[in-house]
């Protein structure tokens, strides 16, 4: 079952510190690699396009 709806995800108005930004870039790359390796590119794209993907 796939949920449907709208989600309000406001972006932060300021700029993150450089050290935090670089850590988050590395973390997001690692997460993407694991999801693609364990599941597939199609599943990664499905999850990244779904705002509720952590609930699945």
PDB file of N, CA, C and O in Angstrom:
ATOM      1  N   UNK A   1       0.839  -1.174   0.000  1.00  0.00           N
ATOM      2  CA  UNK A   1       0.000   0.000   0.000  1.00  0.00           C
ATOM      3  C   UNK A   1       0.887   1.242   0.000  1.00  0.00           C
ATOM      4  O   UNK A   1       1.825   1.343   0.791  1.00  0.00           O
ATOM      5  N   UNK A   2       0.595   2.154  -0.861  1.00  0.00           N
ATOM      6  CA  UNK A   2       1.368   3.383  -0.948  1.00  0.00           C
ATOM      7  C   UNK A   2       0.511   4.549  -0.471  1.00  0.00           C
ATOM      8  O   UNK A   2      -0.618   4.731  -0.927  1.00  0.00           O
ATOM      9  N   UNK A   3       1.054   5.329   0.444  1.00  0.00           N
ATOM     10  CA  UNK A   3       0.347   6.506   0.931  1.00  0.00           C
ATOM     11  C   UNK A   3       0.433   7.622  -0.095  1.00  0.00           C
ATOM     12  O   UNK A   3       1.398   7.723  -0.852  1.00  0.00           O
ATOM     13  N   UNK A   4      -0.572   8.435  -0.102  1.00  0.00           N
ATOM     14  CA  UNK A   4      -0.582   9.583  -0.997  1.00  0.00           C
ATOM     15  C   UNK A   4      -0.970  10.812  -0.192  1.00  0.00           C
ATOM     16  O   UNK A   4      -1.755  10.725   0.753  1.00  0.00           O
ATOM     17  N   UNK A   5      -0.427  11.936  -0.564  1.00  0.00           N
ATOM     18  CA  UNK A   5      -0.758  13.167   0.131  1.00  0.00           C
ATOM     19  C   UNK A   5       0.319  14.212  -0.091  1.00  0.00           C
ATOM     20  O   UNK A   5       1.227  14.040  -0.905  1.00  0.00           O
ATOM     21  N   UNK A   6       0.196  15.275   0.638  1.00  0.00           N
ATOM     22  CA  UNK A   6       1.160  16.365   0.539  1.00  0.00           C
ATOM     23  C   UNK A   6       1.892  16.513   1.869  1.00  0.00           C
ATOM     24  O   UNK A   6       1.320  16.283   2.934  1.00  0.00           O
ATOM     25  N   UNK A   7       3.143  16.894   1.793  1.00  0.00           N
ATOM     26  CA  UNK A   7       3.951  17.075   2.982  1.00  0.00           C
ATOM     27  C   UNK A   7       4.597  18.454   2.906  1.00  0.00           C
ATOM     28  O   UNK A   7       5.126  18.844   1.865  1.00  0.00           O
ATOM     29  N   UNK A   8       4.551  19.171   3.992  1.00  0.00           N
ATOM     30  CA  UNK A   8       5.207  20.468   4.061  1.00  0.00           C
ATOM     31  C   UNK A   8       6.566  20.274   4.728  1.00  0.00           C
ATOM     32  O   UNK A   8       6.639  20.037   5.934  1.00  0.00           O
ATOM     33  N   UNK A   9       7.627  20.372   3.956  1.00  0.00           N
ATOM     34  CA  UNK A   9       8.980  20.209   4.464  1.00  0.00           C
ATOM     35  C   UNK A   9       9.751  21.505   4.229  1.00  0.00           C
ATOM     36  O   UNK A   9      10.482  21.628   3.246  1.00  0.00           O
ATOM     37  N   UNK A  10       9.587  22.468   5.130  1.00  0.00           N
ATOM     38  CA  UNK A  10      10.265  23.752   4.908  1.00  0.00           C
ATOM     39  C   UNK A  10      11.778  23.607   4.998  1.00  0.00           C
ATOM     40  O   UNK A  10      12.297  22.863   5.830  1.00  0.00           O
ATOM     41  N   UNK A  11      12.468  24.324   4.135  1.00  0.00           N
ATOM     42  CA  UNK A  11      13.921  24.307   4.144  1.00  0.00           C
ATOM     43  C   UNK A  11      14.442  25.317   5.149  1.00  0.00           C
ATOM     44  O   UNK A  11      13.793  26.325   5.428  1.00  0.00           O
ATOM     45  N   UNK A  12      15.594  25.043   5.678  1.00  0.00           N
ATOM     46  CA  UNK A  12      16.236  25.954   6.612  1.00  0.00           C
ATOM     47  C   UNK A  12      16.618  27.227   5.871  1.00  0.00           C
ATOM     48  O   UNK A  12      17.132  27.161   4.755  1.00  0.00           O
ATOM     49  N   UNK A  13      16.377  28.368   6.470  1.00  0.00           N
ATOM     50  CA  UNK A  13      16.634  29.635   5.804  1.00  0.00           C
ATOM     51  C   UNK A  13      18.093  30.054   5.787  1.00  0.00           C
ATOM     52  O   UNK A  13      18.490  30.871   4.956  1.00  0.00           O
ATOM     53  N   UNK A  14      18.895  29.511   6.684  1.00  0.00           N
ATOM     54  CA  UNK A  14      20.290  29.919   6.768  1.00  0.00           C
ATOM     55  C   UNK A  14      21.216  28.968   6.047  1.00  0.00           C
ATOM     56  O   UNK A  14      20.779  28.129   5.259  1.00  0.00           O
ATOM     57  N   UNK A  15      22.493  29.106   6.322  1.00  0.00           N
ATOM     58  CA  UNK A  15      23.504  28.249   5.719  1.00  0.00           C
ATOM     59  C   UNK A  15      24.101  27.348   6.783  1.00  0.00           C
ATOM     60  O   UNK A  15      24.394  27.808   7.887  1.00  0.00           O
ATOM     61  N   UNK A  16      24.290  26.059   6.469  1.00  0.00           N
ATOM     62  CA  UNK A  16      24.893  25.171   7.459  1.00  0.00           C
ATOM     63  C   UNK A  16      26.394  25.444   7.568  1.00  0.00           C
ATOM     64  O   UNK A  16      27.006  25.945   6.624  1.00  0.00           O
ATOM     65  N   UNK A  17      26.979  25.117   8.707  1.00  0.00           N
ATOM     66  CA  UNK A  17      28.437  25.232   8.816  1.00  0.00           C
ATOM     67  C   UNK A  17      29.110  24.305   7.809  1.00  0.00           C
ATOM     68  O   UNK A  17      28.565  23.251   7.480  1.00  0.00           O
ATOM     69  N   UNK A  18      30.278  24.681   7.321  1.00  0.00           N
ATOM     70  CA  UNK A  18      30.976  23.890   6.313  1.00  0.00           C
ATOM     71  C   UNK A  18      31.246  22.458   6.742  1.00  0.00           C
ATOM     72  O   UNK A  18      31.112  21.534   5.940  1.00  0.00           O
ATOM     73  N   UNK A  19      31.630  22.262   8.015  1.00  0.00           N
ATOM     74  CA  UNK A  19      31.933  20.916   8.502  1.00  0.00           C
ATOM     75  C   UNK A  19      30.689  20.032   8.479  1.00  0.00           C
ATOM     76  O   UNK A  19      30.777  18.846   8.163  1.00  0.00           O
ATOM     77  N   UNK A  20      29.515  20.611   8.818  1.00  0.00           N
ATOM     78  CA  UNK A  20      28.275  19.836   8.827  1.00  0.00           C
ATOM     79  C   UNK A  20      27.855  19.484   7.403  1.00  0.00           C
ATOM     80  O   UNK A  20      27.438  18.358   7.134  1.00  0.00           O
ATOM     81  N   UNK A  21      27.966  20.444   6.501  1.00  0.00           N
ATOM     82  CA  UNK A  21      27.595  20.198   5.109  1.00  0.00           C
ATOM     83  C   UNK A  21      28.428  19.065   4.509  1.00  0.00           C
ATOM     84  O   UNK A  21      27.878  18.182   3.851  1.00  0.00           O
ATOM     85  N   UNK A  22      29.732  19.076   4.725  1.00  0.00           N
ATOM     86  CA  UNK A  22      30.587  18.034   4.152  1.00  0.00           C
ATOM     87  C   UNK A  22      30.276  16.673   4.763  1.00  0.00           C
ATOM     88  O   UNK A  22      30.334  15.660   4.066  1.00  0.00           O
ATOM     89  N   UNK A  23      29.947  16.629   6.056  1.00  0.00           N
ATOM     90  CA  UNK A  23      29.581  15.356   6.685  1.00  0.00           C
ATOM     91  C   UNK A  23      28.263  14.817   6.123  1.00  0.00           C
ATOM     92  O   UNK A  23      28.124  13.614   5.901  1.00  0.00           O
ATOM     93  N   UNK A  24      27.303  15.708   5.894  1.00  0.00           N
ATOM     94  CA  UNK A  24      26.004  15.283   5.371  1.00  0.00           C
ATOM     95  C   UNK A  24      26.106  14.812   3.921  1.00  0.00           C
ATOM     96  O   UNK A  24      25.381  13.903   3.516  1.00  0.00           O
ATOM     97  N   UNK A  25      26.989  15.413   3.144  1.00  0.00           N
ATOM     98  CA  UNK A  25      27.215  14.961   1.767  1.00  0.00           C
ATOM     99  C   UNK A  25      27.773  13.538   1.783  1.00  0.00           C
ATOM    100  O   UNK A  25      27.321  12.691   1.012  1.00  0.00           O
ATOM    101  N   UNK A  26      28.745  13.268   2.648  1.00  0.00           N
ATOM    102  CA  UNK A  26      29.321  11.919   2.759  1.00  0.00           C
ATOM    103  C   UNK A  26      28.271  10.913   3.233  1.00  0.00           C
ATOM    104  O   UNK A  26      28.186   9.800   2.714  1.00  0.00           O
ATOM    105  N   UNK A  27      27.478  11.316   4.220  1.00  0.00           N
ATOM    106  CA  UNK A  27      26.446  10.428   4.751  1.00  0.00           C
ATOM    107  C   UNK A  27      25.396  10.098   3.695  1.00  0.00           C
ATOM    108  O   UNK A  27      25.003   8.939   3.559  1.00  0.00           O
ATOM    109  N   UNK A  28      24.937  11.097   2.949  1.00  0.00           N
ATOM    110  CA  UNK A  28      23.921  10.841   1.927  1.00  0.00           C
ATOM    111  C   UNK A  28      24.463   9.935   0.820  1.00  0.00           C
ATOM    112  O   UNK A  28      23.729   9.101   0.289  1.00  0.00           O
ATOM    113  N   UNK A  29      25.739  10.093   0.472  1.00  0.00           N
ATOM    114  CA  UNK A  29      26.341   9.214  -0.528  1.00  0.00           C
ATOM    115  C   UNK A  29      26.419   7.781  -0.041  1.00  0.00           C
ATOM    116  O   UNK A  29      26.171   6.846  -0.803  1.00  0.00           O
ATOM    117  N   UNK A  30      26.767   7.603   1.245  1.00  0.00           N
ATOM    118  CA  UNK A  30      26.842   6.260   1.819  1.00  0.00           C
ATOM    119  C   UNK A  30      25.459   5.612   1.870  1.00  0.00           C
ATOM    120  O   UNK A  30      25.314   4.432   1.548  1.00  0.00           O
ATOM    121  N   UNK A  31      24.448   6.374   2.271  1.00  0.00           N
ATOM    122  CA  UNK A  31      23.084   5.831   2.318  1.00  0.00           C
ATOM    123  C   UNK A  31      22.602   5.430   0.928  1.00  0.00           C
ATOM    124  O   UNK A  31      22.010   4.365   0.755  1.00  0.00           O
ATOM    125  N   UNK A  32      22.851   6.271  -0.048  1.00  0.00           N
ATOM    126  CA  UNK A  32      22.434   5.957  -1.420  1.00  0.00           C
ATOM    127  C   UNK A  32      23.135   4.684  -1.905  1.00  0.00           C
ATOM    128  O   UNK A  32      22.501   3.828  -2.521  1.00  0.00           O
ATOM    129  N   UNK A  33      24.422   4.557  -1.636  1.00  0.00           N
ATOM    130  CA  UNK A  33      25.175   3.370  -2.062  1.00  0.00           C
ATOM    131  C   UNK A  33      24.622   2.090  -1.451  1.00  0.00           C
ATOM    132  O   UNK A  33      24.492   1.075  -2.135  1.00  0.00           O
ATOM    133  N   UNK A  34      24.295   2.141  -0.159  1.00  0.00           N
ATOM    134  CA  UNK A  34      23.768   0.953   0.520  1.00  0.00           C
ATOM    135  C   UNK A  34      22.403   0.567  -0.038  1.00  0.00           C
ATOM    136  O   UNK A  34      22.151  -0.610  -0.298  1.00  0.00           O
ATOM    137  N   UNK A  35      21.531   1.537  -0.220  1.00  0.00           N
ATOM    138  CA  UNK A  35      20.194   1.233  -0.749  1.00  0.00           C
ATOM    139  C   UNK A  35      20.298   0.649  -2.154  1.00  0.00           C
ATOM    140  O   UNK A  35      19.604  -0.318  -2.471  1.00  0.00           O
ATOM    141  N   UNK A  36      21.151   1.218  -2.995  1.00  0.00           N
ATOM    142  CA  UNK A  36      21.311   0.707  -4.366  1.00  0.00           C
ATOM    143  C   UNK A  36      21.902  -0.696  -4.353  1.00  0.00           C
ATOM    144  O   UNK A  36      21.461  -1.559  -5.112  1.00  0.00           O
ATOM    145  N   UNK A  37      22.897  -0.933  -3.499  1.00  0.00           N
ATOM    146  CA  UNK A  37      23.532  -2.253  -3.435  1.00  0.00           C
ATOM    147  C   UNK A  37      22.593  -3.320  -2.885  1.00  0.00           C
ATOM    148  O   UNK A  37      22.550  -4.437  -3.401  1.00  0.00           O
ATOM    149  N   UNK A  38      21.846  -2.984  -1.847  1.00  0.00           N
ATOM    150  CA  UNK A  38      20.963  -3.964  -1.199  1.00  0.00           C
ATOM    151  C   UNK A  38      19.672  -4.214  -1.981  1.00  0.00           C
ATOM    152  O   UNK A  38      19.147  -5.327  -1.983  1.00  0.00           O
ATOM    153  N   UNK A  39      19.169  -3.179  -2.639  1.00  0.00           N
ATOM    154  CA  UNK A  39      17.894  -3.307  -3.338  1.00  0.00           C
ATOM    155  C   UNK A  39      18.100  -3.144  -4.840  1.00  0.00           C
ATOM    156  O   UNK A  39      18.299  -4.134  -5.544  1.00  0.00           O
ATOM    157  N   UNK A  40      18.056  -1.929  -5.334  1.00  0.00           N
ATOM    158  CA  UNK A  40      18.296  -1.648  -6.756  1.00  0.00           C
ATOM    159  C   UNK A  40      18.208  -0.149  -6.983  1.00  0.00           C
ATOM    160  O   UNK A  40      17.749   0.599  -6.119  1.00  0.00           O
ATOM    161  N   UNK A  41      18.648   0.275  -8.144  1.00  0.00           N
ATOM    162  CA  UNK A  41      18.539   1.690  -8.501  1.00  0.00           C
ATOM    163  C   UNK A  41      17.073   2.095  -8.566  1.00  0.00           C
ATOM    164  O   UNK A  41      16.709   3.195  -8.150  1.00  0.00           O
ATOM    165  N   UNK A  42      16.240   1.212  -9.084  1.00  0.00           N
ATOM    166  CA  UNK A  42      14.807   1.505  -9.177  1.00  0.00           C
ATOM    167  C   UNK A  42      14.210   1.727  -7.786  1.00  0.00           C
ATOM    168  O   UNK A  42      13.427   2.656  -7.588  1.00  0.00           O
ATOM    169  N   UNK A  43      14.576   0.880  -6.828  1.00  0.00           N
ATOM    170  CA  UNK A  43      14.073   1.030  -5.464  1.00  0.00           C
ATOM    171  C   UNK A  43      14.603   2.314  -4.826  1.00  0.00           C
ATOM    172  O   UNK A  43      13.872   2.983  -4.095  1.00  0.00           O
ATOM    173  N   UNK A  44      15.856   2.665  -5.089  1.00  0.00           N
ATOM    174  CA  UNK A  44      16.413   3.915  -4.571  1.00  0.00           C
ATOM    175  C   UNK A  44      15.611   5.104  -5.095  1.00  0.00           C
ATOM    176  O   UNK A  44      15.240   5.993  -4.328  1.00  0.00           O
ATOM    177  N   UNK A  45      15.346   5.119  -6.388  1.00  0.00           N
ATOM    178  CA  UNK A  45      14.577   6.221  -6.972  1.00  0.00           C
ATOM    179  C   UNK A  45      13.161   6.256  -6.414  1.00  0.00           C
ATOM    180  O   UNK A  45      12.608   7.333  -6.191  1.00  0.00           O
ATOM    181  N   UNK A  46      12.572   5.084  -6.188  1.00  0.00           N
ATOM    182  CA  UNK A  46      11.241   5.005  -5.600  1.00  0.00           C
ATOM    183  C   UNK A  46      11.250   5.600  -4.194  1.00  0.00           C
ATOM    184  O   UNK A  46      10.365   6.380  -3.842  1.00  0.00           O
ATOM    185  N   UNK A  47      12.242   5.236  -3.396  1.00  0.00           N
ATOM    186  CA  UNK A  47      12.308   5.737  -2.026  1.00  0.00           C
ATOM    187  C   UNK A  47      12.616   7.216  -1.963  1.00  0.00           C
ATOM    188  O   UNK A  47      12.010   7.936  -1.169  1.00  0.00           O
ATOM    189  N   UNK A  48      13.538   7.685  -2.776  1.00  0.00           N
ATOM    190  CA  UNK A  48      13.939   9.087  -2.713  1.00  0.00           C
ATOM    191  C   UNK A  48      12.823  10.007  -3.204  1.00  0.00           C
ATOM    192  O   UNK A  48      12.787  11.181  -2.834  1.00  0.00           O
ATOM    193  N   UNK A  49      11.920   9.496  -4.023  1.00  0.00           N
ATOM    194  CA  UNK A  49      10.808  10.306  -4.515  1.00  0.00           C
ATOM    195  C   UNK A  49       9.584  10.228  -3.611  1.00  0.00           C
ATOM    196  O   UNK A  49       8.591  10.910  -3.864  1.00  0.00           O
ATOM    197  N   UNK A  50       9.637   9.410  -2.563  1.00  0.00           N
ATOM    198  CA  UNK A  50       8.510   9.213  -1.665  1.00  0.00           C
ATOM    199  C   UNK A  50       8.814   9.892  -0.322  1.00  0.00           C
ATOM    200  O   UNK A  50       9.744   9.473   0.368  1.00  0.00           O
ATOM    201  N   UNK A  51       8.054  10.932   0.069  1.00  0.00           N
ATOM    202  CA  UNK A  51       8.342  11.621   1.322  1.00  0.00           C
ATOM    203  C   UNK A  51       8.108  10.746   2.556  1.00  0.00           C
ATOM    204  O   UNK A  51       8.567  11.101   3.642  1.00  0.00           O
ATOM    205  N   UNK A  52       7.412   9.617   2.426  1.00  0.00           N
ATOM    206  CA  UNK A  52       7.150   8.720   3.541  1.00  0.00           C
ATOM    207  C   UNK A  52       8.058   7.502   3.542  1.00  0.00           C
ATOM    208  O   UNK A  52       7.740   6.522   4.216  1.00  0.00           O
ATOM    209  N   UNK A  53       9.181   7.513   2.814  1.00  0.00           N
ATOM    210  CA  UNK A  53       9.988   6.299   2.607  1.00  0.00           C
ATOM    211  C   UNK A  53      10.521   5.689   3.894  1.00  0.00           C
ATOM    212  O   UNK A  53      10.770   4.484   3.926  1.00  0.00           O
ATOM    213  N   UNK A  54      10.706   6.464   4.954  1.00  0.00           N
ATOM    214  CA  UNK A  54      11.207   5.894   6.207  1.00  0.00           C
ATOM    215  C   UNK A  54      10.153   5.051   6.892  1.00  0.00           C
ATOM    216  O   UNK A  54      10.485   4.241   7.757  1.00  0.00           O
ATOM    217  N   UNK A  55       8.887   5.218   6.530  1.00  0.00           N
ATOM    218  CA  UNK A  55       7.789   4.452   7.135  1.00  0.00           C
ATOM    219  C   UNK A  55       7.636   3.098   6.462  1.00  0.00           C
ATOM    220  O   UNK A  55       7.128   2.157   7.073  1.00  0.00           O
ATOM    221  N   UNK A  56       8.066   2.987   5.218  1.00  0.00           N
ATOM    222  CA  UNK A  56       7.875   1.753   4.443  1.00  0.00           C
ATOM    223  C   UNK A  56       8.611   0.614   5.086  1.00  0.00           C
ATOM    224  O   UNK A  56       8.572  -0.509   4.582  1.00  0.00           O
TER     225      UNK A  56
END
